[in-house]
Amino acid sequence: MRAFFDSDLWWSFTRSPVTVISAVVAFICIAGAVFATWLAPHNPFDLASLQLMDAFKPPAWEAEGDGTYLLGTDDQGRDVLSAIMYGARVSLLVGFAAVAFSTILGVSLGLLAGYLGGTVDAVLMRIADIQLTFPGILVALLVDGIVRAALPRDMHENIALFVVIFAIGISNWPQFARTVRGSTMVERNKEYVQAARVIGRSPLSIMLSHVLPNVMSPVLVIATLSLGFAILAEATLSFLGVGVPPTQPSLGTLIRIGNDFLFSGEWWITIFPGVALIVMVLSVNLLGDWLRDALNPKLR
């Protein structure tokens, strides 16, 4: 632990006020989502506690606001602040799971393509090139639609969360694969890899024990930046009505619900979830930008 605090990475972190603020904001967002059960003022999805008479209450600082509901309530009387905290939990869960899936898939295929080369490299990279010609959200929509069409309708709600994670993850693997493939092609010709071949190490052992640790730095940067994309992609899918089920609403679902009342004066129902989404994604992206610069030896 002391070695980390004495490292250049920690020095770079503490010398960047924007990065420190972004880290604090991201920590608050993640902590609020993870501990929503204990931190949220209300449970917005407990039907027994909802009161329709409390619907459409404005934020507490408005003339007709109620101090019990700091950011107001929606059309069903749910506390908007609590709904944001519970919704952020779903958005972050999908984001982290989708990034983990795309990282594992992309790194594995990139290692194979870069180390083995030849036909394996050509086939995998052509698939990646074809997928990169389409926007990521379009690929996610296509995969989501195909999976839902292939499964029975009564299963859709139960597996909707897994379908969204798969759709977003599968749309983002080419970035990891191409980056790892390029780094692997450089590493496989170095002396330590040739020495491992001479002593009889298997290709799989060489890839996992020797090459993989040396190509992980750019992967960490891409994963951090991809988290923001995954959260936005999930919000977009949920806003379009093909994301997580209404029983597990995310920030995108809350924005879609509030959008129906935006022009009738209940602006807070959609504005506050939208602001929460922007703040969360912006803080994560700023951390990713800092990490990219901090791990770049040319900028040290």
Solvent accessible surface area in square Angstrom, and as a share of the most:
residue,aa,sasa,rsa
1,M,173,0.77
2,R,188,0.69
3,A,81,0.63
4,F,90,0.37
5,F,96,0.40
6,D,100,0.52
7,S,36,0.24
8,D,99,0.51
9,L,51,0.26
10,W,81,0.28
11,W,148,0.52
12,S,30,0.19
13,F,35,0.15
14,T,53,0.31
15,R,147,0.54
16,S,29,0.19
17,P,97,0.61
18,V,87,0.50
19,T,5,0.03
20,V,51,0.29
21,I,111,0.56
22,S,4,0.02
23,A,25,0.20
24,V,80,0.46
25,V,43,0.24
26,A,7,0.06
27,F,144,0.60
28,I,109,0.56
29,C,27,0.16
30,I,60,0.31
31,A,20,0.15
32,G,14,0.13
33,A,2,0.01
34,V,79,0.45
35,F,101,0.42
36,A,0,0.00
37,T,78,0.45
38,W,190,0.67
39,L,104,0.52
40,A,15,0.11
41,P,74,0.47
42,H,59,0.26
43,N,70,0.36
44,P,1,0.00
45,F,64,0.27
46,D,59,0.30
47,L,144,0.72
48,A,94,0.73
49,S,65,0.42
50,L,35,0.18
51,Q,103,0.46
52,L,135,0.67
53,M,174,0.78
54,D,28,0.15
55,A,25,0.19
56,F,73,0.30
57,K,50,0.21
58,P,18,0.11
59,P,0,0.00
60,A,32,0.25
61,W,153,0.54
62,E,68,0.31
63,A,110,0.85
64,E,138,0.62
65,G,25,0.24
66,D,48,0.25
67,G,68,0.66
68,T,74,0.43
69,Y,27,0.10
70,L,94,0.47
71,L,25,0.13
72,G,0,0.00
73,T,0,0.00
74,D,7,0.04
75,D,39,0.20
76,Q,74,0.33
77,G,4,0.04
78,R,19,0.07
79,D,3,0.02
80,V,6,0.03
81,L,43,0.22
82,S,0,0.00
83,A,4,0.03
84,I,18,0.09
85,M,29,0.13
86,Y,28,0.10
87,G,0,0.00
88,A,6,0.05
89,R,82,0.30
90,V,20,0.12
91,S,0,0.00
92,L,9,0.05
93,L,92,0.46
94,V,0,0.00
95,G,0,0.00
96,F,100,0.42
97,A,30,0.24
98,A,1,0.01
99,V,14,0.08
100,A,51,0.39
101,F,66,0.28
102,S,1,0.00
103,T,24,0.14
104,I,121,0.61
105,L,46,0.23
106,G,0,0.00
107,V,14,0.08
108,S,50,0.32
109,L,37,0.18
110,G,0,0.00
111,L,8,0.04
112,L,65,0.32
113,A,1,0.00
114,G,0,0.00
115,Y,22,0.08
116,L,91,0.45
117,G,11,0.11
118,G,62,0.60
119,T,106,0.61
120,V,60,0.35
121,D,17,0.09
122,A,44,0.34
123,V,77,0.45
124,L,28,0.14
125,M,1,0.01
126,R,127,0.46
127,I,87,0.44
128,A,0,0.00
129,D,46,0.24
130,I,111,0.56
131,Q,30,0.13
132,L,84,0.42
133,T,102,0.59
134,F,106,0.44
135,P,81,0.51
136,G,22,0.21
137,I,51,0.26
138,L,87,0.43
139,V,17,0.10
140,A,0,0.00
141,L,59,0.29
142,L,110,0.55
143,V,26,0.15
144,D,2,0.01
145,G,37,0.35
146,I,103,0.52
147,V,36,0.20
148,R,46,0.17
149,A,88,0.68
150,A,81,0.63
151,L,56,0.28
152,P,73,0.46
153,R,203,0.74
154,D,117,0.61
155,M,76,0.34
156,H,39,0.17
157,E,93,0.42
158,N,116,0.60
159,I,40,0.20
160,A,3,0.02
161,L,24,0.12
162,F,135,0.56
163,V,9,0.05
164,V,0,0.00
165,I,27,0.13
166,F,83,0.34
167,A,0,0.00
168,I,1,0.01
169,G,1,0.01
170,I,36,0.18
171,S,10,0.07
172,N,5,0.03
173,W,11,0.04
174,P,1,0.01
175,Q,86,0.38
176,F,0,0.00
177,A,0,0.00
178,R,97,0.35
179,T,42,0.24
180,V,0,0.00
181,R,61,0.22
182,G,32,0.31
183,S,32,0.20
184,T,0,0.00
185,M,66,0.30
186,V,91,0.52
187,E,19,0.09
188,R,55,0.20
189,N,99,0.51
190,K,80,0.34
191,E,136,0.61
192,Y,75,0.28
193,V,0,0.00
194,Q,86,0.38
195,A,54,0.42
196,A,4,0.03
197,R,105,0.38
198,V,127,0.73
199,I,128,0.65
200,G,63,0.61
201,R,93,0.34
202,S,58,0.37
203,P,73,0.46
204,L,111,0.55
205,S,27,0.18
206,I,1,0.01
207,M,10,0.04
208,L,92,0.46
209,S,60,0.38
210,H,47,0.21
211,V,0,0.00
212,L,42,0.21
213,P,82,0.52
214,N,84,0.43
215,V,1,0.00
216,M,60,0.27
217,S,56,0.36
218,P,47,0.29
219,V,1,0.01
220,L,93,0.46
221,V,13,0.07
222,I,28,0.14
223,A,21,0.16
224,T,34,0.20
225,L,56,0.28
226,S,6,0.04
227,L,17,0.08
228,G,1,0.01
229,F,66,0.27
230,A,1,0.01
231,I,0,0.00
232,L,81,0.40
233,A,3,0.02
234,E,0,0.00
235,A,6,0.05
236,T,53,0.31
237,L,0,0.00
238,S,2,0.01
239,F,80,0.33
240,L,98,0.49
241,G,51,0.49
242,V,48,0.27
243,G,4,0.04
244,V,10,0.06
245,P,10,0.07
246,P,99,0.63
247,T,95,0.55
248,Q,79,0.35
249,P,3,0.02
250,S,0,0.00
251,L,0,0.00
252,G,1,0.01
253,T,2,0.01
254,L,10,0.05
255,I,32,0.16
256,R,80,0.29
257,I,38,0.19
258,G,0,0.00
259,N,63,0.32
260,D,111,0.58
261,F,48,0.20
262,L,54,0.27
263,F,195,0.81
264,S,78,0.50
265,G,44,0.42
266,E,32,0.15
267,W,86,0.30
268,W,16,0.06
269,I,6,0.03
270,T,11,0.06
271,I,75,0.38
272,F,34,0.14
273,P,2,0.01
274,G,16,0.15
275,V,73,0.42
276,A,23,0.18
277,L,15,0.08
278,I,113,0.57
279,V,58,0.33
280,M,5,0.02
281,V,11,0.06
282,L,98,0.49
283,S,4,0.03
284,V,9,0.05
285,N,49,0.25
286,L,61,0.30
287,L,38,0.19
288,G,0,0.00
289,D,50,0.26
290,W,42,0.15
291,L,28,0.14
292,R,117,0.43
293,D,65,0.34
294,A,13,0.10
295,L,42,0.21
296,N,52,0.26
297,P,99,0.62
298,K,183,0.78
299,L,112,0.56
300,R,180,0.66
